[in-house]
């Protein structure tokens, strides 16, 4: 894994749940179930991501992660701006 970040994703039961975005190094592969199992064994249940999204993570020119774009991707931007 190269880096990861977590944002809130809307959930009908809990209101919102963690959703992780993972950027992998070239030639590295990982499965969603493996990452969730690892997190579950090292974190509290409510902190464990319920979904993992793989792909490039948007960054600014100074290297900061643009979480507002990730929130838009999972549909939580409306909940935050309300």
mmCIF file of the N, C-alpha and C atoms, coordinates in Angstrom:
data_MODEL
# 
_entry.id   MODEL 
# 
loop_
_atom_site.group_PDB 
_atom_site.id 
_atom_site.type_symbol 
_atom_site.label_atom_id 
_atom_site.label_alt_id 
_atom_site.label_comp_id 
_atom_site.label_asym_id 
_atom_site.label_entity_id 
_atom_site.label_seq_id 
_atom_site.pdbx_PDB_ins_code 
_atom_site.Cartn_x 
_atom_site.Cartn_y 
_atom_site.Cartn_z 
_atom_site.occupancy 
_atom_site.B_iso_or_equiv 
_atom_site.pdbx_formal_charge 
_atom_site.auth_seq_id 
_atom_site.auth_comp_id 
_atom_site.auth_asym_id 
_atom_site.auth_atom_id 
_atom_site.pdbx_PDB_model_num 
ATOM 1   N N  . UNK A 1 1  ? 0.845   -1.168 0.000  1.00 0.00 ? 1  UNK A N  1 
ATOM 2   C CA . UNK A 1 1  ? 0.000   0.000  0.000  1.00 0.00 ? 1  UNK A CA 1 
ATOM 3   C C  . UNK A 1 1  ? 0.893   1.234  0.000  1.00 0.00 ? 1  UNK A C  1 
ATOM 4   N N  . UNK A 1 2  ? 0.487   2.219  -0.737 1.00 0.00 ? 2  UNK A N  1 
ATOM 5   C CA . UNK A 1 2  ? 1.221   3.472  -0.801 1.00 0.00 ? 2  UNK A CA 1 
ATOM 6   C C  . UNK A 1 2  ? 0.698   4.454  0.249  1.00 0.00 ? 2  UNK A C  1 
ATOM 7   N N  . UNK A 1 3  ? -0.609  4.691  0.243  1.00 0.00 ? 3  UNK A N  1 
ATOM 8   C CA . UNK A 1 3  ? -1.217  5.544  1.258  1.00 0.00 ? 3  UNK A CA 1 
ATOM 9   C C  . UNK A 1 3  ? -2.712  5.315  1.259  1.00 0.00 ? 3  UNK A C  1 
ATOM 10  N N  . UNK A 1 4  ? -3.360  5.781  2.316  1.00 0.00 ? 4  UNK A N  1 
ATOM 11  C CA . UNK A 1 4  ? -4.808  5.614  2.444  1.00 0.00 ? 4  UNK A CA 1 
ATOM 12  C C  . UNK A 1 4  ? -5.394  6.782  3.222  1.00 0.00 ? 4  UNK A C  1 
ATOM 13  N N  . UNK A 1 5  ? -6.693  6.984  3.031  1.00 0.00 ? 5  UNK A N  1 
ATOM 14  C CA . UNK A 1 5  ? -7.427  7.991  3.790  1.00 0.00 ? 5  UNK A CA 1 
ATOM 15  C C  . UNK A 1 5  ? -8.847  7.480  3.989  1.00 0.00 ? 5  UNK A C  1 
ATOM 16  N N  . UNK A 1 6  ? -9.538  8.033  4.962  1.00 0.00 ? 6  UNK A N  1 
ATOM 17  C CA . UNK A 1 6  ? -10.893 7.582  5.282  1.00 0.00 ? 6  UNK A CA 1 
ATOM 18  C C  . UNK A 1 6  ? -11.830 8.782  5.328  1.00 0.00 ? 6  UNK A C  1 
ATOM 19  N N  . UNK A 1 7  ? -13.011 8.613  4.753  1.00 0.00 ? 7  UNK A N  1 
ATOM 20  C CA . UNK A 1 7  ? -14.067 9.628  4.823  1.00 0.00 ? 7  UNK A CA 1 
ATOM 21  C C  . UNK A 1 7  ? -15.358 8.950  5.258  1.00 0.00 ? 7  UNK A C  1 
ATOM 22  N N  . UNK A 1 8  ? -16.320 9.754  5.672  1.00 0.00 ? 8  UNK A N  1 
ATOM 23  C CA . UNK A 1 8  ? -17.625 9.230  6.071  1.00 0.00 ? 8  UNK A CA 1 
ATOM 24  C C  . UNK A 1 8  ? -18.469 8.950  4.834  1.00 0.00 ? 8  UNK A C  1 
ATOM 25  N N  . UNK A 1 9  ? -19.158 7.819  4.865  1.00 0.00 ? 9  UNK A N  1 
ATOM 26  C CA . UNK A 1 9  ? -20.058 7.430  3.778  1.00 0.00 ? 9  UNK A CA 1 
ATOM 27  C C  . UNK A 1 9  ? -21.461 7.310  4.371  1.00 0.00 ? 9  UNK A C  1 
ATOM 28  N N  . UNK A 1 10 ? -22.478 7.863  3.723  1.00 0.00 ? 10 UNK A N  1 
ATOM 29  C CA . UNK A 1 10 ? -23.841 7.765  4.249  1.00 0.00 ? 10 UNK A CA 1 
ATOM 30  C C  . UNK A 1 10 ? -24.283 6.305  4.406  1.00 0.00 ? 10 UNK A C  1 
ATOM 31  N N  . UNK A 1 11 ? -25.023 6.036  5.472  1.00 0.00 ? 11 UNK A N  1 
ATOM 32  C CA . UNK A 1 11 ? -25.522 4.694  5.747  1.00 0.00 ? 11 UNK A CA 1 
ATOM 33  C C  . UNK A 1 11 ? -26.948 4.818  6.276  1.00 0.00 ? 11 UNK A C  1 
ATOM 34  N N  . UNK A 1 12 ? -27.876 4.034  5.729  1.00 0.00 ? 12 UNK A N  1 
ATOM 35  C CA . UNK A 1 12 ? -29.273 4.167  6.162  1.00 0.00 ? 12 UNK A CA 1 
ATOM 36  C C  . UNK A 1 12 ? -29.501 3.789  7.625  1.00 0.00 ? 12 UNK A C  1 
ATOM 37  N N  . UNK A 1 13 ? -28.707 2.865  8.157  1.00 0.00 ? 13 UNK A N  1 
ATOM 38  C CA . UNK A 1 13 ? -28.902 2.421  9.536  1.00 0.00 ? 13 UNK A CA 1 
ATOM 39  C C  . UNK A 1 13 ? -28.165 3.294  10.547 1.00 0.00 ? 13 UNK A C  1 
ATOM 40  N N  . UNK A 1 14 ? -26.874 3.565  10.289 1.00 0.00 ? 14 UNK A N  1 
ATOM 41  C CA . UNK A 1 14 ? -26.025 4.252  11.261 1.00 0.00 ? 14 UNK A CA 1 
ATOM 42  C C  . UNK A 1 14 ? -25.857 5.751  10.994 1.00 0.00 ? 14 UNK A C  1 
ATOM 43  N N  . UNK A 1 15 ? -26.350 6.231  9.893  1.00 0.00 ? 15 UNK A N  1 
ATOM 44  C CA . UNK A 1 15 ? -26.164 7.637  9.542  1.00 0.00 ? 15 UNK A CA 1 
ATOM 45  C C  . UNK A 1 15 ? -24.951 7.819  8.646  1.00 0.00 ? 15 UNK A C  1 
ATOM 46  N N  . UNK A 1 16 ? -23.794 7.355  9.143  1.00 0.00 ? 16 UNK A N  1 
ATOM 47  C CA . UNK A 1 16 ? -22.583 7.348  8.321  1.00 0.00 ? 16 UNK A CA 1 
ATOM 48  C C  . UNK A 1 16 ? -21.632 6.273  8.849  1.00 0.00 ? 16 UNK A C  1 
ATOM 49  N N  . UNK A 1 17 ? -20.819 5.742  7.938  1.00 0.00 ? 17 UNK A N  1 
ATOM 50  C CA . UNK A 1 17 ? -19.839 4.714  8.272  1.00 0.00 ? 17 UNK A CA 1 
ATOM 51  C C  . UNK A 1 17 ? -18.518 5.069  7.582  1.00 0.00 ? 17 UNK A C  1 
ATOM 52  N N  . UNK A 1 18 ? -17.396 4.539  8.087  1.00 0.00 ? 18 UNK A N  1 
ATOM 53  C CA . UNK A 1 18 ? -16.104 4.825  7.461  1.00 0.00 ? 18 UNK A CA 1 
ATOM 54  C C  . UNK A 1 18 ? -15.967 4.137  6.091  1.00 0.00 ? 18 UNK A C  1 
ATOM 55  N N  . UNK A 1 19 ? -15.402 4.864  5.150  1.00 0.00 ? 19 UNK A N  1 
ATOM 56  C CA . UNK A 1 19 ? -15.082 4.344  3.821  1.00 0.00 ? 19 UNK A CA 1 
ATOM 57  C C  . UNK A 1 19 ? -13.625 4.709  3.533  1.00 0.00 ? 19 UNK A C  1 
ATOM 58  N N  . UNK A 1 20 ? -12.798 3.710  3.278  1.00 0.00 ? 20 UNK A N  1 
ATOM 59  C CA . UNK A 1 20 ? -11.371 3.947  3.061  1.00 0.00 ? 20 UNK A CA 1 
ATOM 60  C C  . UNK A 1 20 ? -11.051 4.022  1.572  1.00 0.00 ? 20 UNK A C  1 
ATOM 61  N N  . UNK A 1 21 ? -10.194 4.943  1.217  1.00 0.00 ? 21 UNK A N  1 
ATOM 62  C CA . UNK A 1 21 ? -9.651  5.054  -0.132 1.00 0.00 ? 21 UNK A CA 1 
ATOM 63  C C  . UNK A 1 21 ? -8.190  4.656  -0.047 1.00 0.00 ? 21 UNK A C  1 
ATOM 64  N N  . UNK A 1 22 ? -7.790  3.703  -0.876 1.00 0.00 ? 22 UNK A N  1 
ATOM 65  C CA . UNK A 1 22 ? -6.434  3.153  -0.815 1.00 0.00 ? 22 UNK A CA 1 
ATOM 66  C C  . UNK A 1 22 ? -5.745  3.325  -2.161 1.00 0.00 ? 22 UNK A C  1 
ATOM 67  N N  . UNK A 1 23 ? -4.566  3.913  -2.122 1.00 0.00 ? 23 UNK A N  1 
ATOM 68  C CA . UNK A 1 23 ? -3.721  4.032  -3.310 1.00 0.00 ? 23 UNK A CA 1 
ATOM 69  C C  . UNK A 1 23 ? -2.601  3.010  -3.193 1.00 0.00 ? 23 UNK A C  1 
ATOM 70  N N  . UNK A 1 24 ? -2.520  2.092  -4.133 1.00 0.00 ? 24 UNK A N  1 
ATOM 71  C CA . UNK A 1 24 ? -1.521  1.023  -4.085 1.00 0.00 ? 24 UNK A CA 1 
ATOM 72  C C  . UNK A 1 24 ? -0.285  1.368  -4.908 1.00 0.00 ? 24 UNK A C  1 
ATOM 73  N N  . UNK A 1 25 ? 0.842   0.828  -4.490 1.00 0.00 ? 25 UNK A N  1 
ATOM 74  C CA . UNK A 1 25 ? 2.074   0.971  -5.265 1.00 0.00 ? 25 UNK A CA 1 
ATOM 75  C C  . UNK A 1 25 ? 1.939   0.183  -6.560 1.00 0.00 ? 25 UNK A C  1 
ATOM 76  N N  . UNK A 1 26 ? 2.736   0.560  -7.531 1.00 0.00 ? 26 UNK A N  1 
ATOM 77  C CA . UNK A 1 26 ? 2.753   -0.126 -8.828 1.00 0.00 ? 26 UNK A CA 1 
ATOM 78  C C  . UNK A 1 26 ? 3.087   -1.607 -8.626 1.00 0.00 ? 26 UNK A C  1 
ATOM 79  N N  . UNK A 1 27 ? 2.284   -2.482 -9.190 1.00 0.00 ? 27 UNK A N  1 
ATOM 80  C CA . UNK A 1 27 ? 2.544   -3.919 -9.124 1.00 0.00 ? 27 UNK A CA 1 
ATOM 81  C C  . UNK A 1 27 ? 2.076   -4.594 -7.844 1.00 0.00 ? 27 UNK A C  1 
ATOM 82  N N  . UNK A 1 28 ? 1.466   -3.847 -6.925 1.00 0.00 ? 28 UNK A N  1 
ATOM 83  C CA . UNK A 1 28 ? 0.967   -4.413 -5.671 1.00 0.00 ? 28 UNK A CA 1 
ATOM 84  C C  . UNK A 1 28 ? -0.537  -4.609 -5.790 1.00 0.00 ? 28 UNK A C  1 
ATOM 85  N N  . UNK A 1 29 ? -1.022  -5.714 -5.252 1.00 0.00 ? 29 UNK A N  1 
ATOM 86  C CA . UNK A 1 29 ? -2.462  -5.939 -5.269 1.00 0.00 ? 29 UNK A CA 1 
ATOM 87  C C  . UNK A 1 29 ? -2.949  -6.222 -3.853 1.00 0.00 ? 29 UNK A C  1 
ATOM 88  N N  . UNK A 1 30 ? -4.191  -5.922 -3.610 1.00 0.00 ? 30 UNK A N  1 
ATOM 89  C CA . UNK A 1 30 ? -4.809  -6.174 -2.314 1.00 0.00 ? 30 UNK A CA 1 
ATOM 90  C C  . UNK A 1 30 ? -6.294  -6.391 -2.538 1.00 0.00 ? 30 UNK A C  1 
ATOM 91  N N  . UNK A 1 31 ? -6.908  -7.132 -1.620 1.00 0.00 ? 31 UNK A N  1 
ATOM 92  C CA . UNK A 1 31 ? -8.346  -7.376 -1.700 1.00 0.00 ? 31 UNK A CA 1 
ATOM 93  C C  . UNK A 1 31 ? -9.056  -6.599 -0.608 1.00 0.00 ? 31 UNK A C  1 
ATOM 94  N N  . UNK A 1 32 ? -10.249 -6.157 -0.910 1.00 0.00 ? 32 UNK A N  1 
ATOM 95  C CA . UNK A 1 32 ? -11.037 -5.408 0.055  1.00 0.00 ? 32 UNK A CA 1 
ATOM 96  C C  . UNK A 1 32 ? -11.233 -6.200 1.346  1.00 0.00 ? 32 UNK A C  1 
ATOM 97  N N  . UNK A 1 33 ? -11.560 -7.471 1.224  1.00 0.00 ? 33 UNK A N  1 
ATOM 98  C CA . UNK A 1 33 ? -11.813 -8.306 2.402  1.00 0.00 ? 33 UNK A CA 1 
ATOM 99  C C  . UNK A 1 33 ? -10.581 -8.418 3.291  1.00 0.00 ? 33 UNK A C  1 
ATOM 100 N N  . UNK A 1 34 ? -9.390  -8.498 2.698  1.00 0.00 ? 34 UNK A N  1 
ATOM 101 C CA . UNK A 1 34 ? -8.156  -8.604 3.486  1.00 0.00 ? 34 UNK A CA 1 
ATOM 102 C C  . UNK A 1 34 ? -7.887  -7.330 4.278  1.00 0.00 ? 34 UNK A C  1 
ATOM 103 N N  . UNK A 1 35 ? -8.106  -6.183 3.662  1.00 0.00 ? 35 UNK A N  1 
ATOM 104 C CA . UNK A 1 35 ? -7.870  -4.911 4.343  1.00 0.00 ? 35 UNK A CA 1 
ATOM 105 C C  . UNK A 1 35 ? -8.880  -4.717 5.475  1.00 0.00 ? 35 UNK A C  1 
ATOM 106 N N  . UNK A 1 36 ? -10.131 -5.042 5.226  1.00 0.00 ? 36 UNK A N  1 
ATOM 107 C CA . UNK A 1 36 ? -11.151 -4.921 6.265  1.00 0.00 ? 36 UNK A CA 1 
ATOM 108 C C  . UNK A 1 36 ? -10.842 -5.867 7.423  1.00 0.00 ? 36 UNK A C  1 
ATOM 109 N N  . UNK A 1 37 ? -10.431 -7.095 7.134  1.00 0.00 ? 37 UNK A N  1 
ATOM 110 C CA . UNK A 1 37 ? -10.078 -8.059 8.190  1.00 0.00 ? 37 UNK A CA 1 
ATOM 111 C C  . UNK A 1 37 ? -8.896  -7.554 9.011  1.00 0.00 ? 37 UNK A C  1 
ATOM 112 N N  . UNK A 1 38 ? -7.888  -6.982 8.353  1.00 0.00 ? 38 UNK A N  1 
ATOM 113 C CA . UNK A 1 38 ? -6.734  -6.436 9.067  1.00 0.00 ? 38 UNK A CA 1 
ATOM 114 C C  . UNK A 1 38 ? -7.177  -5.300 9.991  1.00 0.00 ? 38 UNK A C  1 
ATOM 115 N N  . UNK A 1 39 ? -7.988  -4.383 9.464  1.00 0.00 ? 39 UNK A N  1 
ATOM 116 C CA . UNK A 1 39 ? -8.470  -3.258 10.271 1.00 0.00 ? 39 UNK A CA 1 
ATOM 117 C C  . UNK A 1 39 ? -9.305  -3.747 11.449 1.00 0.00 ? 39 UNK A C  1 
ATOM 118 N N  . UNK A 1 40 ? -10.147 -4.746 11.213 1.00 0.00 ? 40 UNK A N  1 
ATOM 119 C CA . UNK A 1 40 ? -11.007 -5.278 12.273 1.00 0.00 ? 40 UNK A CA 1 
ATOM 120 C C  . UNK A 1 40 ? -10.188 -5.877 13.413 1.00 0.00 ? 40 UNK A C  1 
ATOM 121 N N  . UNK A 1 41 ? -9.040  -6.472 13.068 1.00 0.00 ? 41 UNK A N  1 
ATOM 122 C CA . UNK A 1 41 ? -8.210  -7.088 14.105 1.00 0.00 ? 41 UNK A CA 1 
ATOM 123 C C  . UNK A 1 41 ? -7.347  -6.066 14.856 1.00 0.00 ? 41 UNK A C  1 
ATOM 124 N N  . UNK A 1 42 ? -7.237  -4.839 14.339 1.00 0.00 ? 42 UNK A N  1 
ATOM 125 C CA . UNK A 1 42 ? -6.395  -3.824 14.969 1.00 0.00 ? 42 UNK A CA 1 
ATOM 126 C C  . UNK A 1 42 ? -7.154  -2.589 15.470 1.00 0.00 ? 42 UNK A C  1 
ATOM 127 N N  . UNK A 1 43 ? -8.450  -2.491 15.176 1.00 0.00 ? 43 UNK A N  1 
ATOM 128 C CA . UNK A 1 43 ? -9.221  -1.297 15.551 1.00 0.00 ? 43 UNK A CA 1 
ATOM 129 C C  . UNK A 1 43 ? -10.548 -1.696 16.169 1.00 0.00 ? 43 UNK A C  1 
ATOM 130 N N  . UNK A 1 44 ? -11.191 -0.723 16.780 1.00 0.00 ? 44 UNK A N  1 
ATOM 131 C CA . UNK A 1 44 ? -12.547 -0.916 17.283 1.00 0.00 ? 44 UNK A CA 1 
ATOM 132 C C  . UNK A 1 44 ? -13.486 -1.142 16.099 1.00 0.00 ? 44 UNK A C  1 
ATOM 133 N N  . UNK A 1 45 ? -14.565 -1.854 16.336 1.00 0.00 ? 45 UNK A N  1 
ATOM 134 C CA . UNK A 1 45 ? -15.502 -2.181 15.272 1.00 0.00 ? 45 UNK A CA 1 
ATOM 135 C C  . UNK A 1 45 ? -16.083 -0.972 14.572 1.00 0.00 ? 45 UNK A C  1 
ATOM 136 N N  . UNK A 1 46 ? -16.403 0.082  15.347 1.00 0.00 ? 46 UNK A N  1 
ATOM 137 C CA . UNK A 1 46 ? -17.014 1.259  14.724 1.00 0.00 ? 46 UNK A CA 1 
ATOM 138 C C  . UNK A 1 46 ? -16.020 2.056  13.892 1.00 0.00 ? 46 UNK A C  1 
ATOM 139 N N  . UNK A 1 47 ? -14.725 1.831  14.077 1.00 0.00 ? 47 UNK A N  1 
ATOM 140 C CA . UNK A 1 47 ? -13.702 2.526  13.296 1.00 0.00 ? 47 UNK A CA 1 
ATOM 141 C C  . UNK A 1 47 ? -13.320 1.760  12.034 1.00 0.00 ? 47 UNK A C  1 
ATOM 142 N N  . UNK A 1 48 ? -13.692 0.493  11.940 1.00 0.00 ? 48 UNK A N  1 
ATOM 143 C CA . UNK A 1 48 ? -13.334 -0.343 10.807 1.00 0.00 ? 48 UNK A CA 1 
ATOM 144 C C  . UNK A 1 48 ? -14.083 0.117  9.553  1.00 0.00 ? 48 UNK A C  1 
ATOM 145 N N  . UNK A 1 49 ? -13.362 0.341  8.446  1.00 0.00 ? 49 UNK A N  1 
ATOM 146 C CA . UNK A 1 49 ? -14.045 0.744  7.201  1.00 0.00 ? 49 UNK A CA 1 
ATOM 147 C C  . UNK A 1 49 ? -15.038 -0.322 6.747  1.00 0.00 ? 49 UNK A C  1 
ATOM 148 N N  . UNK A 1 50 ? -16.173 0.118  6.287  1.00 0.00 ? 50 UNK A N  1 
ATOM 149 C CA . UNK A 1 50 ? -17.195 -0.804 5.765  1.00 0.00 ? 50 UNK A CA 1 
ATOM 150 C C  . UNK A 1 50 ? -17.032 -1.010 4.263  1.00 0.00 ? 50 UNK A C  1 
ATOM 151 N N  . UNK A 1 51 ? -16.263 -0.143 3.623  1.00 0.00 ? 51 UNK A N  1 
ATOM 152 C CA . UNK A 1 51 ? -15.997 -0.255 2.182  1.00 0.00 ? 51 UNK A CA 1 
ATOM 153 C C  . UNK A 1 51 ? -14.585 0.254  1.906  1.00 0.00 ? 51 UNK A C  1 
ATOM 154 N N  . UNK A 1 52 ? -13.952 -0.333 0.902  1.00 0.00 ? 52 UNK A N  1 
ATOM 155 C CA . UNK A 1 52 ? -12.614 0.068  0.469  1.00 0.00 ? 52 UNK A CA 1 
ATOM 156 C C  . UNK A 1 52 ? -12.699 0.427  -1.010 1.00 0.00 ? 52 UNK A C  1 
ATOM 157 N N  . UNK A 1 53 ? -12.193 1.590  -1.361 1.00 0.00 ? 53 UNK A N  1 
ATOM 158 C CA . UNK A 1 53 ? -12.157 2.025  -2.759 1.00 0.00 ? 53 UNK A CA 1 
ATOM 159 C C  . UNK A 1 53 ? -10.689 2.092  -3.176 1.00 0.00 ? 53 UNK A C  1 
ATOM 160 N N  . UNK A 1 54 ? -10.346 1.429  -4.264 1.00 0.00 ? 54 UNK A N  1 
ATOM 161 C CA . UNK A 1 54 ? -8.976  1.428  -4.775 1.00 0.00 ? 54 UNK A CA 1 
ATOM 162 C C  . UNK A 1 54 ? -8.855  2.401  -5.938 1.00 0.00 ? 54 UNK A C  1 
ATOM 163 N N  . UNK A 1 55 ? -7.720  3.047  -6.029 1.00 0.00 ? 55 UNK A N  1 
ATOM 164 C CA . UNK A 1 55 ? -7.471  3.947  -7.150 1.00 0.00 ? 55 UNK A CA 1 
ATOM 165 C C  . UNK A 1 55 ? -6.660  5.145  -6.721 1.00 0.00 ? 55 UNK A C  1 
ATOM 166 N N  . UNK A 1 56 ? -6.420  6.043  -7.660 1.00 0.00 ? 56 UNK A N  1 
ATOM 167 C CA . UNK A 1 56 ? -5.645  7.245  -7.334 1.00 0.00 ? 56 UNK A CA 1 
ATOM 168 C C  . UNK A 1 56 ? -6.423  8.141  -6.368 1.00 0.00 ? 56 UNK A C  1 
ATOM 169 N N  . UNK A 1 57 ? -5.698  8.743  -5.448 1.00 0.00 ? 57 UNK A N  1 
ATOM 170 C CA . UNK A 1 57 ? -6.301  9.646  -4.471 1.00 0.00 ? 57 UNK A CA 1 
ATOM 171 C C  . UNK A 1 57 ? -5.933  11.076 -4.868 1.00 0.00 ? 57 UNK A C  1 
ATOM 172 N N  . UNK A 1 58 ? -6.940  11.936 -5.086 1.00 0.00 ? 58 UNK A N  1 
ATOM 173 C CA . UNK A 1 58 ? -6.650  13.303 -5.540 1.00 0.00 ? 58 UNK A CA 1 
ATOM 174 C C  . UNK A 1 58 ? -5.892  14.101 -4.487 1.00 0.00 ? 58 UNK A C  1 
ATOM 175 N N  . UNK A 1 59 ? -4.877  14.837 -4.965 1.00 0.00 ? 59 UNK A N  1 
ATOM 176 C CA . UNK A 1 59 ? -4.056  15.658 -4.079 1.00 0.00 ? 59 UNK A CA 1 
ATOM 177 C C  . UNK A 1 59 ? -3.902  17.058 -4.654 1.00 0.00 ? 59 UNK A C  1 
ATOM 178 N N  . UNK A 1 60 ? -3.584  17.998 -3.782 1.00 0.00 ? 60 UNK A N  1 
ATOM 179 C CA . UNK A 1 60 ? -3.311  19.359 -4.222 1.00 0.00 ? 60 UNK A CA 1 
ATOM 180 C C  . UNK A 1 60 ? -1.867  19.435 -4.710 1.00 0.00 ? 60 UNK A C  1 
ATOM 181 N N  . UNK A 1 61 ? -1.480  20.605 -5.191 1.00 0.00 ? 61 UNK A N  1 
ATOM 182 C CA . UNK A 1 61 ? -0.102  20.771 -5.661 1.00 0.00 ? 61 UNK A CA 1 
ATOM 183 C C  . UNK A 1 61 ? 0.909   20.666 -4.522 1.00 0.00 ? 61 UNK A C  1 
ATOM 184 N N  . UNK A 1 62 ? 0.451   20.871 -3.289 1.00 0.00 ? 62 UNK A N  1 
ATOM 185 C CA . UNK A 1 62 ? 1.357   20.745 -2.143 1.00 0.00 ? 62 UNK A CA 1 
ATOM 186 C C  . UNK A 1 62 ? 1.309   19.358 -1.509 1.00 0.00 ? 62 UNK A C  1 
ATOM 187 N N  . UNK A 1 63 ? 0.497   18.454 -2.076 1.00 0.00 ? 63 UNK A N  1 
ATOM 188 C CA . UNK A 1 63 ? 0.464   17.073 -1.614 1.00 0.00 ? 63 UNK A CA 1 
ATOM 189 C C  . UNK A 1 63 ? -0.640  16.728 -0.631 1.00 0.00 ? 63 UNK A C  1 
ATOM 190 N N  . UNK A 1 64 ? -1.487  17.690 -0.278 1.00 0.00 ? 64 UNK A N  1 
ATOM 191 C CA . UNK A 1 64 ? -2.577  17.401 0.646  1.00 0.00 ? 64 UNK A CA 1 
ATOM 192 C C  . UNK A 1 64 ? -3.691  16.648 -0.082 1.00 0.00 ? 64 UNK A C  1 
ATOM 193 N N  . UNK A 1 65 ? -4.295  15.701 0.625  1.00 0.00 ? 65 UNK A N  1 
ATOM 194 C CA . UNK A 1 65 ? -5.390  14.917 0.047  1.00 0.00 ? 65 UNK A CA 1 
ATOM 195 C C  . UNK A 1 65 ? -6.644  15.788 -0.019 1.00 0.00 ? 65 UNK A C  1 
ATOM 196 N N  . UNK A 1 66 ? -7.313  15.767 -1.154 1.00 0.00 ? 66 UNK A N  1 
ATOM 197 C CA . UNK A 1 66 ? -8.533  16.553 -1.357 1.00 0.00 ? 66 UNK A CA 1 
ATOM 198 C C  . UNK A 1 66 ? -9.742  15.716 -0.942 1.00 0.00 ? 66 UNK A C  1 
ATOM 199 N N  . UNK A 1 67 ? -10.002 15.717 0.357  1.00 0.00 ? 67 UNK A N  1 
ATOM 200 C CA . UNK A 1 67 ? -11.075 14.877 0.895  1.00 0.00 ? 67 UNK A CA 1 
ATOM 201 C C  . UNK A 1 67 ? -12.454 15.285 0.386  1.00 0.00 ? 67 UNK A C  1 
ATOM 202 N N  . UNK A 1 68 ? -12.643 16.553 0.057  1.00 0.00 ? 68 UNK A N  1 
ATOM 203 C CA . UNK A 1 68 ? -13.954 16.973 -0.428 1.00 0.00 ? 68 UNK A CA 1 
ATOM 204 C C  . UNK A 1 68 ? -14.309 16.252 -1.724 1.00 0.00 ? 68 UNK A C  1 
ATOM 205 N N  . UNK A 1 69 ? -13.325 15.937 -2.560 1.00 0.00 ? 69 UNK A N  1 
ATOM 206 C CA . UNK A 1 69 ? -13.590 15.168 -3.781 1.00 0.00 ? 69 UNK A CA 1 
ATOM 207 C C  . UNK A 1 69 ? -13.957 13.726 -3.456 1.00 0.00 ? 69 UNK A C  1 
ATOM 208 N N  . UNK A 1 70 ? -13.312 13.169 -2.444 1.00 0.00 ? 70 UNK A N  1 
ATOM 209 C CA . UNK A 1 70 ? -13.624 11.799 -2.031 1.00 0.00 ? 70 UNK A CA 1 
ATOM 210 C C  . UNK A 1 70 ? -15.014 11.732 -1.403 1.00 0.00 ? 70 UNK A C  1 
ATOM 211 N N  . UNK A 1 71 ? -15.381 12.754 -0.632 1.00 0.00 ? 71 UNK A N  1 
ATOM 212 C CA . UNK A 1 71 ? -16.730 12.802 -0.056 1.00 0.00 ? 71 UNK A CA 1 
ATOM 213 C C  . UNK A 1 71 ? -17.776 12.881 -1.162 1.00 0.00 ? 71 UNK A C  1 
ATOM 214 N N  . UNK A 1 72 ? -17.479 13.654 -2.207 1.00 0.00 ? 72 UNK A N  1 
ATOM 215 C CA . UNK A 1 72 ? -18.415 13.726 -3.344 1.00 0.00 ? 72 UNK A CA 1 
ATOM 216 C C  . UNK A 1 72 ? -18.561 12.362 -4.002 1.00 0.00 ? 72 UNK A C  1 
ATOM 217 N N  . UNK A 1 73 ? -17.481 11.617 -4.087 1.00 0.00 ? 73 UNK A N  1 
ATOM 218 C CA . UNK A 1 73 ? -17.508 10.311 -4.737 1.00 0.00 ? 73 UNK A CA 1 
ATOM 219 C C  . UNK A 1 73 ? -18.401 9.307  -4.005 1.00 0.00 ? 73 UNK A C  1 
ATOM 220 N N  . UNK A 1 74 ? -18.414 9.361  -2.679 1.00 0.00 ? 74 UNK A N  1 
ATOM 221 C CA . UNK A 1 74 ? -19.249 8.418  -1.910 1.00 0.00 ? 74 UNK A CA 1 
ATOM 222 C C  . UNK A 1 74 ? -20.610 9.010  -1.546 1.00 0.00 ? 74 UNK A C  1 
ATOM 223 N N  . UNK A 1 75 ? -20.831 10.266 -1.921 1.00 0.00 ? 75 UNK A N  1 
ATOM 224 C CA . UNK A 1 75 ? -22.139 10.873 -1.705 1.00 0.00 ? 75 UNK A CA 1 
ATOM 225 C C  . UNK A 1 75 ? -22.345 11.476 -0.331 1.00 0.00 ? 75 UNK A C  1 
ATOM 226 N N  . UNK A 1 76 ? -21.277 11.746 0.396  1.00 0.00 ? 76 UNK A N  1 
ATOM 227 C CA . UNK A 1 76 ? -21.458 12.319 1.728  1.00 0.00 ? 76 UNK A CA 1 
ATOM 228 C C  . UNK A 1 76 ? -21.321 13.829 1.753  1.00 0.00 ? 76 UNK A C  1 
ATOM 229 N N  . UNK A 1 77 ? -21.031 14.460 0.646  1.00 0.00 ? 77 UNK A N  1 
ATOM 230 C CA . UNK A 1 77 ? -20.847 15.912 0.608  1.00 0.00 ? 77 UNK A CA 1 
ATOM 231 C C  . UNK A 1 77 ? -22.122 16.630 1.016  1.00 0.00 ? 77 UNK A C  1 
ATOM 232 N N  . UNK A 1 78 ? -23.282 16.126 0.634  1.00 0.00 ? 78 UNK A N  1 
ATOM 233 C CA . UNK A 1 78 ? -24.555 16.760 0.980  1.00 0.00 ? 78 UNK A CA 1 
ATOM 234 C C  . UNK A 1 78 ? -24.786 16.727 2.479  1.00 0.00 ? 78 UNK A C  1 
ATOM 235 N N  . UNK A 1 79 ? -24.407 15.641 3.125  1.00 0.00 ? 79 UNK A N  1 
ATOM 236 C CA . UNK A 1 79 ? -24.595 15.527 4.570  1.00 0.00 ? 79 UNK A CA 1 
ATOM 237 C C  . UNK A 1 79 ? -23.694 16.499 5.313  1.00 0.00 ? 79 UNK A C  1 
ATOM 238 N N  . UNK A 1 80 ? -22.501 16.755 4.794  1.00 0.00 ? 80 UNK A N  1 
ATOM 239 C CA . UNK A 1 80 ? -21.548 17.644 5.478  1.00 0.00 ? 80 UNK A CA 1 
ATOM 240 C C  . UNK A 1 80 ? -21.946 19.101 5.277  1.00 0.00 ? 80 UNK A C  1 
ATOM 241 N N  . UNK A 1 81 ? -22.408 19.455 4.095  1.00 0.00 ? 81 UNK A N  1 
ATOM 242 C CA . UNK A 1 81 ? -22.733 20.859 3.818  1.00 0.00 ? 81 UNK A CA 1 
ATOM 243 C C  . UNK A 1 81 ? -24.070 21.279 4.390  1.00 0.00 ? 81 UNK A C  1 
ATOM 244 N N  . UNK A 1 82 ? -24.887 20.325 4.830  1.00 0.00 ? 82 UNK A N  1 
ATOM 245 C CA . UNK A 1 82 ? -26.216 20.649 5.352  1.00 0.00 ? 82 UNK A CA 1 
ATOM 246 C C  . UNK A 1 82 ? -26.157 21.236 6.738  1.00 0.00 ? 82 UNK A C  1 
# 
